[in-house]
Amino acid sequence: MSQQKAKESILKAHELRNDNTRFYREFNDAIRKEITAVKEDRNLSPEGQTNKVSEIKEKRGKELMQQVYKRRQEFRAHLSEARKHAEEVIYTKIPKPDATKIDRFDEALRVLKTEIMLTHNAKSAAAKLTAFIEGIEEPYFAHKVSEQFGELAGSILAVEEPGELAKTRYALSQQFSGLTSKYESPEAGAARDSLETATALDQTAFFNEIVRGAVNDTLGTYYGSYINRTDDYFAAHEDERPKEEIKKDANPKQQNDPFEWTEEQRDFWRRINQDAREREASKATE
């Protein structure tokens, strides 16, 4: 259910952004009618018309920034909901084996960490890690290794030859991705895709270049330059910032269980997968 909610929230974000062209077209039509009426007003001198048009542009420019800000806040709220629901699936608790198995595994992992930390040969250390991971069958144990993968990978990279660092880092990122597949359900994999989609959407321009160009033509390049940067605009014009209308969760979910994903683990996963994507993109252009 949470994965379905994540998809629905992403769809709402898509629909809102896709509606931006209609939104601005209607806004722009109203402004142009005002400007045309002023230019046709024979009671105003040419100078008076120019001043009146400038007043309209300034007034409507401020209104546009406020309306865009609210739309962007709504867009971000949908993406935040998508991330929340996706993470509920991705970072769900994993069933524990019995205590004896856990104790034996913890001892084996402790020995592995010590051996890797003391070695001066990166290839030997990487081979030990690979063999250890290949022997894991319980999803719970795969999850435990993933929690400490950053430390294990760091020890290997610390003794790697400079010329081999990029290659080894990529290999470790691939190994980590394979490790997560040992305990992630298909639903969790789909939720991870939703999480990445939400993150990508939040990093793309909210308004397209056609709309930005139309704002430049009607209101001037000052407002056009801020159409996708309303946070920056209101940082400089705090008195114009609209009141917040998006309600925040008053009871955010706490993730204190030691066997749930930690923030450090999530950050590590994002970093190494970003490295992997960059490497794949680089190989594709060679």
Residue frames relative to the residue before (quaternion, step in Angstrom):
aa qw qx qy qz dx dy dz
M 1.0000 0.0000 0.0000 0.0000 0.00 0.00 0.00
S 0.6460 0.5256 -0.3232 0.4494 3.57 0.97 -0.83
Q 0.6365 0.5231 -0.3287 0.4617 3.58 1.02 -0.78
Q 0.6349 0.5163 -0.3270 0.4726 3.59 1.00 -0.77
K 0.6421 0.5153 -0.3188 0.4697 3.58 1.01 -0.79
A 0.6153 0.5384 -0.3441 0.4617 3.58 1.06 -0.74
K 0.6535 0.5091 -0.3084 0.4677 3.59 0.96 -0.89
E 0.6558 0.5182 -0.3118 0.4519 3.57 0.94 -0.88
S 0.6549 0.5075 -0.3135 0.4639 3.59 0.98 -0.80
I 0.6379 0.5096 -0.3246 0.4776 3.59 1.02 -0.77
L 0.6309 0.5297 -0.3321 0.4594 3.59 1.01 -0.79
K 0.6424 0.5163 -0.3216 0.4662 3.58 0.96 -0.82
A 0.6384 0.5160 -0.3249 0.4698 3.59 1.01 -0.80
H 0.6351 0.5259 -0.3191 0.4672 3.59 0.98 -0.86
E 0.6755 0.5045 -0.2975 0.4480 3.57 0.85 -0.99
L 0.6470 0.5198 -0.3219 0.4556 3.56 0.98 -0.82
R 0.6843 0.4709 -0.2955 0.4719 3.58 0.87 -0.90
N 0.6565 0.5133 -0.3153 0.4540 3.60 0.98 -0.79
D 0.6474 0.5199 -0.3071 0.4650 3.59 1.23 -0.47
N 0.4499 0.7283 -0.4344 0.2800 3.58 1.26 -0.17
T 0.6224 0.5493 -0.3472 0.4364 3.60 1.04 -0.73
R 0.6534 0.4947 -0.3075 0.4835 3.59 0.95 -0.88
F 0.6331 0.5492 -0.3247 0.4383 3.55 0.93 -0.94
Y 0.7334 0.4147 -0.2635 0.4699 3.59 0.75 -0.96
R 0.5878 0.5738 -0.3819 0.4235 3.61 1.03 -0.63
E 0.6778 0.4768 -0.2912 0.4779 3.58 0.92 -0.88
F 0.6327 0.5200 -0.3244 0.4732 3.57 1.02 -0.80
N 0.6760 0.5082 -0.2818 0.4532 3.56 0.92 -0.96
D 0.6286 0.5397 -0.3360 0.4480 3.60 0.99 -0.82
A 0.6554 0.5169 -0.3125 0.4535 3.58 0.96 -0.87
I 0.6498 0.5129 -0.3173 0.4627 3.60 0.97 -0.83
R 0.6683 0.5111 -0.3058 0.4457 3.57 0.87 -0.93
K 0.6137 0.5298 -0.3531 0.4669 3.59 1.06 -0.65
E 0.6396 0.5201 -0.3222 0.4654 3.59 0.97 -0.81
I 0.6795 0.4953 -0.2872 0.4588 3.55 0.88 -0.98
T 0.6383 0.5243 -0.3228 0.4621 3.59 1.01 -0.83
A 0.6423 0.5292 -0.3225 0.4511 3.57 0.98 -0.86
V 0.6451 0.5155 -0.3155 0.4676 3.58 1.01 -0.80
K 0.6884 0.4931 -0.2848 0.4493 3.58 0.88 -0.94
E 0.6976 0.4385 -0.2673 0.4996 3.57 1.22 -0.47
D 0.5091 0.6478 -0.4137 0.3874 3.58 1.30 -0.02
R 0.2580 -0.8064 0.5173 0.1249 3.59 -0.32 1.29
N 0.5787 0.5874 -0.3835 0.4160 3.59 1.22 -0.15
L 0.6705 0.4563 -0.2900 0.5081 3.57 1.29 -0.19
S 0.4439 -0.6584 0.5374 0.2841 3.53 -1.08 0.76
P 0.6809 -0.4618 0.3454 0.4515 3.62 -1.19 0.24
E 0.6560 0.4987 -0.3128 0.4724 3.56 1.02 -0.82
G 0.6444 0.5249 -0.3138 0.4591 3.55 1.04 -0.83
Q 0.6332 0.5260 -0.3253 0.4654 3.57 1.05 -0.77
T 0.6486 0.5242 -0.3135 0.4542 3.56 0.96 -0.91
N 0.6679 0.5001 -0.2974 0.4641 3.57 0.93 -0.92
K 0.6564 0.5160 -0.3094 0.4551 3.56 0.99 -0.88
V 0.6393 0.5159 -0.3214 0.4710 3.58 1.00 -0.82
S 0.6366 0.5240 -0.3253 0.4631 3.59 1.00 -0.80
E 0.6388 0.5210 -0.3237 0.4644 3.58 1.03 -0.79
I 0.6432 0.5205 -0.3201 0.4613 3.56 0.98 -0.87
K 0.6689 0.5081 -0.3060 0.4482 3.58 0.86 -0.92
E 0.6622 0.4990 -0.3132 0.4630 3.56 0.95 -0.81
K 0.6663 0.5038 -0.3005 0.4604 3.56 0.92 -0.95
R 0.7164 0.4391 -0.2563 0.4778 3.58 0.83 -1.00
G 0.5856 0.5678 -0.3710 0.4440 3.59 1.12 -0.54
K 0.6529 0.4985 -0.3077 0.4801 3.57 0.99 -0.84
E 0.6417 0.5185 -0.3220 0.4644 3.57 1.00 -0.86
L 0.6356 0.5304 -0.3337 0.4508 3.57 0.97 -0.84
M 0.6476 0.5196 -0.3255 0.4524 3.59 0.89 -0.88
Q 0.6688 0.5011 -0.3049 0.4567 3.58 0.97 -0.83
Q 0.6777 0.4845 -0.2983 0.4659 3.58 0.94 -0.88
V 0.6410 0.5128 -0.3209 0.4724 3.58 1.01 -0.80
Y 0.6138 0.5557 -0.3366 0.4486 3.57 1.01 -0.83
K 0.6792 0.4860 -0.2903 0.4671 3.59 0.92 -0.94
R 0.6390 0.5131 -0.3266 0.4709 3.59 1.01 -0.79
R 0.6543 0.5106 -0.3101 0.4637 3.54 0.98 -0.85
Q 0.6337 0.5232 -0.3291 0.4652 3.59 1.03 -0.75
E 0.6406 0.5068 -0.3183 0.4811 3.57 1.02 -0.78
F 0.6218 0.5453 -0.3185 0.4633 3.57 1.03 -0.86
R 0.6872 0.4758 -0.2780 0.4733 3.56 0.88 -0.96
A 0.6145 0.5477 -0.3531 0.4448 3.58 1.05 -0.69
H 0.6351 0.5150 -0.3288 0.4726 3.60 1.01 -0.78
L 0.6716 0.4912 -0.2993 0.4670 3.58 0.94 -0.87
S 0.6225 0.5345 -0.3364 0.4622 3.56 1.07 -0.72
E 0.6327 0.5176 -0.3185 0.4799 3.56 1.05 -0.80
A 0.6386 0.5306 -0.3244 0.4531 3.57 0.97 -0.86
R 0.6665 0.4969 -0.3034 0.4656 3.57 0.92 -0.91
K 0.6431 0.5340 -0.3276 0.4403 3.57 0.96 -0.87
H 0.6989 0.4599 -0.2782 0.4718 3.58 0.84 -0.96
A 0.6347 0.5229 -0.3390 0.4570 3.60 1.00 -0.74
E 0.6814 0.4911 -0.2929 0.4569 3.57 0.92 -0.86
E 0.5675 0.5794 -0.3871 0.4385 3.58 1.14 -0.50
V 0.6799 0.4564 -0.2755 0.5035 3.56 1.13 -0.69
I 0.6840 0.5107 -0.2929 0.4307 3.58 0.84 -1.01
Y 0.8074 0.2998 -0.1275 0.4919 3.54 0.82 -1.04
T 0.2615 0.7777 -0.5267 0.2222 3.56 1.11 0.65
K 0.6068 -0.5697 0.4083 0.3749 3.56 -1.18 0.50
I 0.2850 -0.7459 0.5825 0.1519 3.55 -1.15 0.74
P 0.5356 -0.6475 0.4281 0.3327 3.62 -0.84 0.92
K 0.3769 -0.7356 0.5250 0.2030 3.57 -1.02 0.87
P 0.4222 -0.6335 0.5715 0.3064 3.57 -1.19 0.58
D 0.6793 -0.4626 0.3378 0.4587 3.59 -1.24 -0.10
A 0.7029 -0.5163 0.3096 0.3789 3.55 -1.25 0.56
T 0.6274 0.5487 -0.3436 0.4327 3.60 1.00 -0.77
K 0.6570 0.5028 -0.3060 0.4710 3.59 0.92 -0.88
I 0.6458 0.5250 -0.3232 0.4505 3.55 0.98 -0.85
D 0.6518 0.5179 -0.3159 0.4550 3.58 0.94 -0.89
R 0.6630 0.5007 -0.3071 0.4642 3.59 0.92 -0.88
F 0.6597 0.5045 -0.3114 0.4618 3.56 0.95 -0.86
D 0.6437 0.5322 -0.3257 0.4430 3.59 0.91 -0.90
E 0.6484 0.5070 -0.3159 0.4720 3.59 1.02 -0.80
A 0.6565 0.5060 -0.3111 0.4649 3.59 0.96 -0.85
L 0.6555 0.5037 -0.3083 0.4707 3.58 0.99 -0.81
R 0.6203 0.5415 -0.3381 0.4557 3.58 1.05 -0.77
V 0.6514 0.5069 -0.3062 0.4743 3.59 0.97 -0.88
L 0.6408 0.5260 -0.3237 0.4559 3.59 0.94 -0.88
K 0.6640 0.5074 -0.3130 0.4514 3.59 0.84 -0.93
T 0.6504 0.5117 -0.3167 0.4635 3.57 0.99 -0.81
E 0.6594 0.5122 -0.3093 0.4551 3.60 0.90 -0.91
I 0.6753 0.4852 -0.2954 0.4704 3.58 0.92 -0.87
M 0.6499 0.5309 -0.3164 0.4424 3.56 1.00 -0.83
L 0.7326 0.4463 -0.2309 0.4591 3.59 1.03 -0.80
T 0.5860 0.6061 -0.3788 0.3818 3.60 1.19 -0.35
H 0.2864 -0.7358 0.5863 0.1811 3.55 -1.27 0.51
N 0.6454 0.4897 -0.3046 0.5009 3.55 1.33 0.13
A 0.3548 -0.7768 0.4819 0.1963 3.57 -0.34 1.27
K 0.6536 0.5201 -0.3269 0.4422 3.58 0.94 -0.83
S 0.6438 0.5107 -0.3219 0.4702 3.57 1.00 -0.80
A 0.6531 0.5141 -0.3083 0.4627 3.57 0.98 -0.87
A 0.6556 0.5103 -0.3091 0.4628 3.58 0.96 -0.88
A 0.6339 0.5305 -0.3284 0.4570 3.58 1.04 -0.77
K 0.6312 0.5273 -0.3271 0.4653 3.59 1.01 -0.82
L 0.6610 0.5058 -0.3066 0.4619 3.57 0.94 -0.91
T 0.6451 0.5298 -0.3158 0.4511 3.58 0.95 -0.89
A 0.6660 0.5035 -0.3007 0.4609 3.58 0.89 -0.94
F 0.6444 0.5272 -0.3195 0.4525 3.55 1.00 -0.84
I 0.6783 0.4914 -0.2907 0.4626 3.59 0.89 -0.95
E 0.6485 0.5328 -0.3242 0.4363 3.59 0.96 -0.82
G 0.6794 0.4916 -0.2908 0.4605 3.57 1.16 -0.51
I 0.5390 0.6276 -0.4008 0.3937 3.59 1.26 -0.07
E 0.0989 -0.7991 0.5919 0.0369 3.56 -0.91 0.95
E 0.6770 0.4816 -0.2922 0.4737 3.60 1.03 -0.74
P 0.4964 -0.6633 0.4706 0.3036 3.65 -0.82 0.93
Y 0.6066 0.5764 -0.3463 0.4241 3.57 1.06 -0.77
F 0.6900 0.4700 -0.2826 0.4723 3.59 0.94 -0.86
A 0.6011 0.5381 -0.3594 0.4690 3.59 1.08 -0.66
H 0.6401 0.5267 -0.3117 0.4645 3.54 1.05 -0.81
K 0.6476 0.5213 -0.3212 0.4535 3.59 0.96 -0.83
V 0.6467 0.4981 -0.3248 0.4777 3.59 0.98 -0.77
S 0.6429 0.5310 -0.3307 0.4420 3.58 0.96 -0.84
E 0.6103 0.5590 -0.3483 0.4402 3.58 1.10 -0.66
Q 0.7727 0.3174 -0.1620 0.5253 3.58 1.09 -0.70
F 0.3510 0.7743 -0.4686 0.2401 3.55 1.29 0.20
G 0.6027 0.5755 -0.3577 0.4215 3.57 1.05 -0.71
E 0.6655 0.4909 -0.2925 0.4801 3.56 0.97 -0.87
L 0.6627 0.5058 -0.3036 0.4613 3.57 0.93 -0.90
A 0.6740 0.4880 -0.2901 0.4728 3.57 0.91 -0.93
G 0.6279 0.5508 -0.3314 0.4389 3.56 1.03 -0.79
S 0.6465 0.5177 -0.3193 0.4605 3.59 1.00 -0.79
I 0.6544 0.5043 -0.3093 0.4710 3.59 1.04 -0.75
L 0.6848 0.4914 -0.2823 0.4582 3.56 0.88 -0.95
A 0.6052 0.5911 -0.3492 0.4031 3.58 1.13 -0.64
V 0.7640 0.3263 -0.1892 0.5235 3.61 1.13 -0.57
E 0.4589 0.6868 -0.4464 0.3442 3.58 1.26 0.17
E 0.5439 -0.6006 0.4724 0.3469 3.56 -1.17 0.62
P 0.6090 -0.5953 0.3756 0.3657 3.62 -0.96 0.85
G 0.6933 0.4971 -0.2838 0.4379 3.57 0.92 -0.85
E 0.7104 0.4382 -0.2460 0.4928 3.58 1.25 -0.36
L 0.4104 0.7609 -0.4424 0.2387 3.57 1.28 -0.16
A 0.6830 0.4955 -0.3040 0.4422 3.58 0.77 -1.00
K 0.6603 0.5141 -0.3000 0.4578 3.56 0.95 -0.91
T 0.6828 0.4797 -0.2876 0.4701 3.58 0.92 -0.91
R 0.6293 0.5330 -0.3392 0.4526 3.59 0.98 -0.78
Y 0.6524 0.5029 -0.3131 0.4726 3.57 0.97 -0.83
A 0.6441 0.5235 -0.3230 0.4547 3.60 0.95 -0.87
L 0.6557 0.5052 -0.3071 0.4696 3.58 1.01 -0.82
S 0.6333 0.5255 -0.3386 0.4562 3.58 1.01 -0.75
Q 0.6459 0.5051 -0.3121 0.4799 3.56 1.04 -0.78
Q 0.6378 0.5279 -0.3205 0.4602 3.55 1.05 -0.79
F 0.6439 0.5173 -0.3209 0.4634 3.56 1.02 -0.79
S 0.6307 0.5265 -0.3310 0.4642 3.58 1.00 -0.81
G 0.6562 0.4999 -0.3051 0.4758 3.57 1.00 -0.81
L 0.6148 0.5575 -0.3335 0.4471 3.55 1.10 -0.73
T 0.6674 0.4991 -0.3145 0.4545 3.59 0.90 -0.87
S 0.6200 0.5531 -0.3518 0.4312 3.59 1.08 -0.62
K 0.5746 0.6020 -0.3757 0.4078 3.58 1.22 -0.35
Y 0.8042 0.2327 -0.1351 0.5300 3.58 1.11 -0.50
E 0.5896 0.5669 -0.3849 0.4276 3.60 1.21 -0.06
S 0.3853 -0.7013 0.5542 0.2294 3.55 -0.96 0.91
P 0.6645 -0.4782 0.3650 0.4433 3.62 -1.21 0.26
E 0.6282 0.5354 -0.3355 0.4540 3.56 1.06 -0.75
A 0.6426 0.5150 -0.3217 0.4673 3.57 1.05 -0.78
G 0.6227 0.5349 -0.3386 0.4600 3.58 1.06 -0.72
A 0.6522 0.4979 -0.3059 0.4829 3.58 1.02 -0.83
A 0.6384 0.5238 -0.3227 0.4625 3.55 1.05 -0.76
R 0.6228 0.5297 -0.3416 0.4635 3.57 1.06 -0.71
D 0.6151 0.5316 -0.3412 0.4718 3.59 1.06 -0.74
S 0.6476 0.5142 -0.3128 0.4674 3.58 0.99 -0.84
L 0.6363 0.5328 -0.3234 0.4546 3.56 1.02 -0.82
E 0.6744 0.4842 -0.2904 0.4758 3.58 0.94 -0.88
T 0.6259 0.5350 -0.3360 0.4574 3.59 1.06 -0.73
A 0.6535 0.5128 -0.3096 0.4628 3.56 0.95 -0.90
T 0.6538 0.5097 -0.3099 0.4656 3.58 0.98 -0.84
A 0.6578 0.5089 -0.3074 0.4623 3.58 0.97 -0.86
L 0.6422 0.5291 -0.3234 0.4505 3.59 0.97 -0.84
D 0.6648 0.5175 -0.2993 0.4480 3.56 0.99 -0.85
Q 0.7031 0.4604 -0.2584 0.4763 3.58 1.19 -0.47
T 0.6161 0.5373 -0.3548 0.4537 3.60 1.26 -0.06
A 0.6441 -0.5293 0.3838 0.3971 3.56 -1.24 0.47
F 0.4525 -0.7057 0.4814 0.2558 3.57 -0.90 0.95
F 0.7612 0.2099 -0.1214 0.6015 3.58 1.05 -0.80
N 0.4484 -0.6986 0.4835 0.2777 3.57 -1.00 0.76
E 0.7102 -0.4817 0.3174 0.4035 3.55 -1.32 0.23
I 0.5895 0.5719 -0.3737 0.4310 3.60 1.10 -0.59
V 0.6696 0.4794 -0.2975 0.4830 3.56 0.92 -0.89
R 0.6414 0.5239 -0.3358 0.4487 3.57 0.91 -0.86
G 0.6476 0.5161 -0.3160 0.4631 3.58 1.01 -0.80
A 0.6419 0.5215 -0.3178 0.4637 3.58 1.05 -0.79
V 0.6252 0.5176 -0.3361 0.4777 3.58 1.05 -0.71
N 0.6167 0.5452 -0.3352 0.4583 3.58 1.00 -0.82
D 0.6907 0.4996 -0.2801 0.4414 3.57 0.90 -0.97
T 0.7617 0.4013 -0.2077 0.4643 3.58 0.90 -0.92
L 0.8189 0.2451 -0.0992 0.5093 3.57 0.80 -0.99
G 0.5873 -0.5764 0.3766 0.4255 3.58 1.22 -0.31
T 0.6436 -0.5728 0.3612 0.3568 3.54 -1.21 0.53
Y 0.5299 0.6247 -0.4255 0.3845 3.62 1.16 -0.43
Y 0.7326 0.3916 -0.2369 0.5039 3.59 0.77 -1.01
G 0.5970 0.5690 -0.3609 0.4355 3.57 1.10 -0.62
S 0.6578 0.5270 -0.3094 0.4403 3.57 1.03 -0.78
Y 0.7282 0.4197 -0.2290 0.4911 3.59 1.22 -0.48
I 0.4007 0.7533 -0.4649 0.2362 3.61 1.23 -0.09
N 0.7568 0.2861 -0.1785 0.5599 3.59 1.14 -0.61
R 0.7089 0.3937 -0.2495 0.5294 3.58 1.28 0.24
T 0.1011 0.8406 -0.5265 0.0775 3.57 0.85 0.93
D 0.5589 0.5788 -0.4014 0.4376 3.61 1.14 -0.46
D 0.6598 0.4919 -0.3014 0.4816 3.57 0.99 -0.84
Y 0.6260 0.5456 -0.3440 0.4383 3.58 0.99 -0.80
F 0.7413 0.4119 -0.2386 0.4731 3.59 0.79 -0.97
A 0.5233 0.5812 -0.4279 0.4531 3.57 1.23 -0.16
A 0.7140 0.4098 -0.2333 0.5176 3.57 1.16 -0.67
H 0.7630 0.2342 -0.1336 0.5874 3.61 1.27 -0.39
E 0.0439 -0.8638 0.5018 0.0095 3.55 0.75 1.08
D 0.6369 0.5547 -0.3291 0.4224 3.60 1.05 -0.72
E 0.6810 0.4731 -0.2843 0.4812 3.58 1.21 -0.38
R 0.4725 0.7020 -0.4372 0.3046 3.60 1.21 -0.28
P 0.4120 -0.7052 0.5140 0.2622 3.62 -0.85 0.95
K 0.5774 -0.5843 0.4359 0.3677 3.53 -1.18 0.54
E 0.5520 -0.6133 0.4514 0.3398 3.55 -1.12 0.74
E 0.1223 -0.8040 0.5798 0.0486 3.54 -0.94 0.94
I 0.5960 0.5594 -0.3640 0.4466 3.56 1.27 -0.27
K 0.3082 -0.7666 0.5363 0.1724 3.57 -0.63 1.12
K 0.2849 -0.7551 0.5680 0.1612 3.54 -0.98 0.87
D 0.5934 -0.5793 0.4293 0.3577 3.54 -1.18 0.63
A 0.3208 -0.7790 0.5118 0.1682 3.55 -0.58 1.17
N 0.7664 0.2602 -0.1494 0.5679 3.56 1.26 -0.38
P 0.0743 -0.8266 0.5568 0.0346 3.59 0.42 1.17
K 0.5608 -0.6229 0.4342 0.3301 3.53 -1.11 0.76
Q 0.2923 -0.7455 0.5755 0.1660 3.54 -0.89 0.97
Q 0.1396 -0.7924 0.5899 0.0687 3.57 -0.95 0.84
N 0.1449 0.8338 -0.5110 0.1505 3.50 0.48 1.26
D 0.4886 0.6614 -0.4446 0.3551 3.59 1.22 -0.22
P 0.4514 -0.7215 0.4500 0.2706 3.63 -0.67 1.03
F 0.7081 0.4368 -0.2789 0.4796 3.59 1.19 -0.31
E 0.5206 0.5485 -0.4562 0.4689 3.56 1.21 0.48
W 0.6518 -0.5141 0.3687 0.4182 3.57 -1.22 0.37
T 0.3247 -0.7296 0.5696 0.1943 3.55 -1.05 0.80
E 0.6298 -0.5322 0.3972 0.4028 3.58 -1.23 0.39
E 0.6093 0.5537 -0.3474 0.4488 3.58 1.08 -0.73
Q 0.6598 0.5047 -0.3095 0.4628 3.57 0.97 -0.87
R 0.6405 0.5234 -0.3294 0.4554 3.57 0.96 -0.84
D 0.6537 0.5108 -0.3130 0.4624 3.59 0.94 -0.90
F 0.6473 0.5190 -0.3275 0.4521 3.57 0.96 -0.85
W 0.6425 0.5260 -0.3244 0.4531 3.57 0.93 -0.89
R 0.6664 0.5025 -0.3095 0.4555 3.58 0.92 -0.89
R 0.6556 0.5226 -0.3197 0.4415 3.59 0.96 -0.87
I 0.7270 0.4383 -0.2779 0.4496 3.58 0.71 -0.97
N 0.6386 0.5032 -0.3430 0.4705 3.59 1.08 -0.56
Q 0.5913 0.5352 -0.3625 0.4822 3.56 1.16 -0.55
D 0.6224 0.5288 -0.3313 0.4725 3.59 1.03 -0.82
A 0.6605 0.5163 -0.3099 0.4485 3.56 0.94 -0.90
R 0.6632 0.5029 -0.3117 0.4583 3.58 0.93 -0.89
E 0.6504 0.5153 -0.3179 0.4585 3.57 1.00 -0.83
R 0.6504 0.5107 -0.3210 0.4616 3.56 1.02 -0.80
E 0.6457 0.5136 -0.3198 0.4659 3.58 0.98 -0.85
A 0.6466 0.5151 -0.3226 0.4610 3.59 1.00 -0.81
S 0.6448 0.5261 -0.3152 0.4562 3.55 1.06 -0.82
K 0.6539 0.5082 -0.3119 0.4657 3.58 1.00 -0.84
A 0.6510 0.5403 -0.3193 0.4269 3.57 1.03 -0.76
T 0.7152 0.4397 -0.2533 0.4807 3.59 1.15 -0.57
E 0.5158 0.6496 -0.4203 0.3679 3.57 1.27 -0.12
